[in-house]
Amino acid sequence: MKTKGVSSLFLLAVLVSTVLGAQEKNIRDALGTPYSPTHAPRRIISLAPNITEILFALDLGDRIVGVTRYCDYPGEALTKEKIGGLVDPSLEKIKSLDPDLVIGFRGNPLRFIERLSRLKTPVFVLEMGSNFESIFDIIETVGKITKTERKAEALINSMNEKYQKLQLALQSVIHKPKVFLSLHGRGLWTCGQESFLHDLLIKAKGENIAGRVSRRYMNYNREQLIYDNPDIVIILAISKKEFAQARDWLRRSSHLESLRAVREDRIYFLDANLATRPGPRLIDALALLAHLLHPEEIKDIL
């Protein structure tokens, strides 16, 4: 009877282990579609710049056969075959590259993702997330579906180490400057509380003046901006030239010259590609943002 009991317990343990193992291998993407990687993919297509950056950071550059026209980092990404843009990828081009894994995100057209699935092309859709910590989940997931879990863990640990240093450096900050984050150069396009850019501002110990709005992005009201009177304006631009043009537009715009940030020349540049791509470099964007708001506290971390 004792032997039988031990045997039963052993079989139960094996059964539990098998079920848990199956659950671990069975990953669901952002659309709820199950994905069970049986082998490490050899031919990968990326449908977004941040995904491309993650793949390269996991040393998978030699397995990437296609990227979007916007994938420009690292430099090697520019040498890869182009499959179109984020919202207009070419199905024919992707088919011709014969991928064994296409990695997309919720911003890619759903119809296109569905067409890929109907053609039996393995596709995995990622959720971009709404806060800084989401990037850790994204990297971990990419590590799982590409069988590079250890490299993903090392990358996450490296980013988290810098993140902890930033938090420590900012823990004594009391004054949080009011910030207007300007997107797309000209105009008053900005981010609300549902954007991960809002979360970056909060973690950099700033106050997003548009943070009370429950939206990701919006065109901010000019009168409201004048009323809010931000201490700092940060312009996301892809180059210093584009930044200078956007800054000059702000200075010349009617009534905006009265803003405290404009009068005190506290209009700063932040690399748009660095800050808007939820990838490995997002920690660098956070550090730069914190330095713009609190230079004395962050000077030793950059």
C-alpha positions in Angstrom: 0.0 0.0 0.0 2.9 2.3 0.8 4.6 1.6 -2.5 1.3 2.2 -4.3 0.9 5.6 -2.6 4.4 6.7 -3.5 3.8 5.6 -7.1 0.6 7.5 -7.2 2.3 10.6 -5.9 5.0 10.2 -8.5 2.6 10.0 -11.3 0.7 13.0 -10.0 3.9 15.0 -9.9 4.8 14.0 -13.5 1.3 15.0 -14.6 1.5 18.4 -12.9 5.0 19.0 -14.4 3.8 18.0 -17.9 0.7 20.4 -17.7 2.8 23.3 -16.3 5.4 22.7 -19.0 2.8 22.7 -21.7 1.3 25.9 -20.3 4.8 27.5 -20.3 5.4 26.6 -23.9 1.9 27.7 -24.9 2.2 31.5 -25.2 -0.6 33.8 -26.3 0.0 37.0 -28.2 -1.8 40.3 -27.7 -4.7 39.1 -29.9 -5.1 36.0 -27.8 -3.7 33.7 -30.4 -1.8 30.7 -29.0 1.8 30.3 -30.2 3.9 27.2 -29.4 7.5 27.6 -30.5 8.9 24.2 -31.2 12.3 25.5 -32.5 14.3 28.7 -32.6 13.1 30.7 -35.7 15.8 31.1 -38.4 14.1 33.6 -40.6 12.4 36.5 -38.7 10.5 39.5 -40.1 10.0 42.6 -37.8 7.0 44.8 -38.4 8.1 47.7 -36.1 11.4 49.6 -35.3 11.3 48.8 -31.6 10.9 45.1 -32.4 13.9 45.3 -34.7 16.0 46.9 -31.9 15.0 44.2 -29.5 15.9 41.5 -31.9 19.4 43.0 -32.5 19.9 43.5 -28.8 19.2 39.7 -28.4 21.9 39.0 -31.0 19.4 37.9 -33.6 20.5 40.2 -36.3 21.7 37.3 -38.5 18.2 35.8 -38.4 16.4 39.0 -39.5 15.4 38.8 -43.1 13.0 41.7 -43.3 12.2 45.0 -41.6 10.0 48.1 -42.1 11.3 51.2 -43.9 11.4 52.9 -40.5 13.8 50.4 -38.9 17.0 52.4 -38.8 18.7 51.3 -35.6 21.2 49.8 -35.3 22.9 50.7 -38.5 22.8 47.1 -39.7 19.0 47.3 -39.8 19.4 49.5 -42.9 20.9 46.6 -44.8 17.9 44.4 -44.3 15.2 43.8 -46.9 12.3 46.3 -46.6 8.8 44.9 -46.4 6.9 48.3 -46.4 5.8 50.5 -43.5 4.0 50.0 -40.2 0.5 50.3 -41.7 1.2 49.3 -45.3 3.4 46.2 -45.2 3.6 44.2 -48.4 2.2 40.7 -48.1 3.9 39.6 -51.3 7.3 40.8 -50.1 6.9 39.0 -46.8 5.9 35.8 -48.6 8.9 36.0 -50.9 11.2 36.1 -47.9 9.8 32.9 -46.6 9.8 33.7 -42.8 9.3 31.2 -40.1 8.2 34.0 -37.7 6.7 37.4 -38.3 6.6 39.7 -35.2 4.2 42.5 -35.2 2.4 44.8 -32.8 -1.2 46.0 -32.2 -0.6 49.0 -34.4 -0.2 46.9 -37.5 -3.4 46.5 -39.5 -5.5 43.7 -38.1 -6.7 42.6 -41.5 -3.1 42.2 -42.6 -2.3 40.1 -39.5 -5.3 37.9 -40.2 -4.3 37.4 -43.9 -0.8 36.3 -42.7 -2.4 33.8 -40.3 -4.7 32.4 -43.1 -1.6 31.8 -45.2 -0.2 29.7 -42.3 2.6 32.2 -41.8 3.7 32.1 -38.1 2.9 35.5 -36.7 3.1 36.8 -33.1 1.5 40.2 -32.2 3.0 42.2 -29.3 1.2 44.7 -27.0 3.2 47.9 -26.8 2.1 48.7 -23.2 1.3 52.0 -21.4 4.2 52.3 -19.0 8.0 52.0 -18.8 7.9 48.6 -17.1 6.0 47.2 -20.1 9.2 47.0 -22.0 10.5 44.3 -19.7 7.5 42.1 -20.5 7.9 42.8 -24.2 11.6 41.7 -24.1 10.8 38.7 -22.1 8.1 37.6 -24.6 10.4 38.1 -27.6 13.0 36.0 -25.7 10.5 33.2 -25.3 9.3 33.1 -28.9 12.8 33.3 -30.3 14.3 30.8 -27.8 16.7 33.4 -26.4 15.4 33.5 -22.8 18.8 33.9 -21.1 19.8 36.8 -23.3 16.5 38.5 -22.7 16.9 38.1 -19.0 20.4 39.6 -19.2 19.1 42.5 -21.2 16.3 43.1 -18.7 18.7 43.0 -15.8 21.0 45.5 -17.4 18.1 47.9 -18.1 16.6 47.4 -14.6 20.0 48.1 -13.0 20.2 51.5 -14.6 16.5 52.1 -13.9 17.1 51.5 -10.2 20.0 53.9 -10.2 17.8 56.6 -11.7 15.1 56.0 -9.1 17.7 56.3 -6.3 19.1 59.5 -7.8 15.6 61.1 -8.0 14.2 59.9 -4.7 15.0 63.2 -2.9 13.5 65.4 -5.7 10.6 67.5 -4.3 9.9 70.1 -7.0 8.4 68.6 -10.2 8.5 71.0 -13.0 5.4 71.4 -15.2 6.2 70.0 -18.6 4.6 70.2 -22.1 5.8 67.4 -24.3 5.6 68.4 -27.9 5.3 65.6 -30.5 5.7 65.7 -34.2 7.6 69.0 -34.2 5.0 71.8 -35.1 1.6 72.2 -33.6 0.5 71.3 -30.1 0.2 67.5 -30.4 1.1 65.9 -27.1 0.5 62.8 -24.8 -2.2 62.1 -22.2 -2.1 59.8 -19.2 -2.6 56.6 -21.3 0.7 57.0 -23.2 3.9 55.4 -22.0 5.5 58.9 -22.7 3.4 60.2 -19.8 4.8 57.5 -17.6 8.3 58.4 -18.6 7.6 62.0 -17.5 6.2 60.9 -14.2 9.2 58.6 -13.6 11.6 61.5 -14.5 9.9 63.5 -11.7 8.1 65.9 -14.0 4.4 66.9 -14.1 2.8 66.3 -17.5 0.3 69.2 -17.9 -1.8 67.0 -20.2 -1.7 64.1 -17.8 -5.2 64.7 -16.5 -6.6 63.8 -20.0 -7.5 60.1 -20.3 -6.1 59.7 -23.8 -2.9 58.5 -25.4 -2.4 61.5 -27.7 -4.2 64.7 -28.5 -3.9 68.1 -30.1 -3.7 70.4 -27.0 -5.8 73.5 -26.7 -3.7 76.7 -27.1 -5.6 78.6 -24.5 -5.3 75.7 -22.1 -1.5 75.6 -22.7 -1.2 79.3 -22.0 -3.2 78.8 -18.8 -1.1 75.9 -17.7 2.1 77.9 -18.4 4.6 75.1 -18.3 8.1 75.5 -16.8 9.7 73.4 -19.5 8.8 72.4 -23.1 10.4 69.3 -24.4 10.2 68.8 -28.2 10.5 65.3 -29.6 12.2 65.5 -33.0 14.2 63.2 -35.2 17.1 65.7 -35.6 18.5 68.9 -34.2 17.5 70.7 -37.4 13.8 69.6 -37.0 14.0 70.6 -33.3 15.3 74.1 -34.2 12.4 74.6 -36.6 9.8 73.5 -34.1 11.4 75.7 -31.4 11.3 78.7 -33.7 7.7 78.0 -34.6 6.8 77.9 -30.8 8.6 81.2 -30.2 6.8 82.9 -33.1 3.3 81.6 -32.4 0.8 84.0 -31.2 0.7 84.4 -27.4 2.9 81.4 -26.9 5.9 83.7 -26.5 4.5 84.5 -23.1 4.9 81.0 -21.8 7.4 80.7 -18.9 9.3 78.0 -20.7 9.7 80.3 -23.8 10.6 83.4 -21.9 13.2 81.5 -19.9 14.5 79.6 -22.9 13.8 76.2 -21.3 12.9 74.5 -24.5 14.8 71.2 -24.9 15.4 68.6 -27.5 14.7 64.8 -27.0 15.4 62.3 -29.8 12.0 61.1 -31.0 13.3 57.7 -32.1 14.9 57.1 -28.8 11.8 58.1 -26.7 8.9 56.8 -28.8 10.2 53.2 -29.4 9.5 50.8 -26.5 12.8 49.0 -26.9 16.1 48.6 -25.2 17.0 52.3 -25.6 14.0 53.5 -23.7 16.0 53.5 -20.5 18.4 55.9 -22.2 15.5 58.1 -23.1 14.3 58.1 -19.5 17.8 59.0 -18.3 18.0 61.9 -20.7 14.6 63.1 -19.8 15.4 63.0 -16.1 18.6 64.9 -16.8 16.7 67.7 -18.7 14.4 68.1 -15.7 16.9 67.5 -12.9 20.5 67.9 -14.2 22.2 68.1 -10.9 20.7 64.8 -9.7 21.4 62.8 -12.9 24.8 64.1 -14.1 26.7 61.1 -12.8 24.4 58.5 -14.4 24.5 59.5 -18.1 
